Amino acid sequence: MRGTARAGCCGVTAREDPDAELLAVMTDILAIDHIACQESALHGLGHWQPQHPDAVAQTVGSFLAQSPDIAAPLRDYARRPRAGYVL
């Protein structure tokens, strides 16, 4: 998938950087104020960490900085993707 442009039907244009698009989607999902959405996005980011360590670290760091009141288990879970560790 990396390095290829993809186009869909119905006038959807090709995406030059599908990795960036997918990381953006996970970032958007992480911003949803629902623990299941946040856990899912963090899990996905953990899978992308080996190929995009800086982007994942920045995304998770921003999430933690903007979410000082999240529950401790979610905060602990959020630290895992930066190391590429997902359950």
Buried (B, 14 or more C-beta within 10 A) or exposed (E): EEEEEEEEEEEEEEBEEBBEEBBEEBBEBBEEEEEEBBBBBBBBBBEBBEEBBEBBBBBBEEBBEEBEEBEEEBBEBBEBBBEBEBE
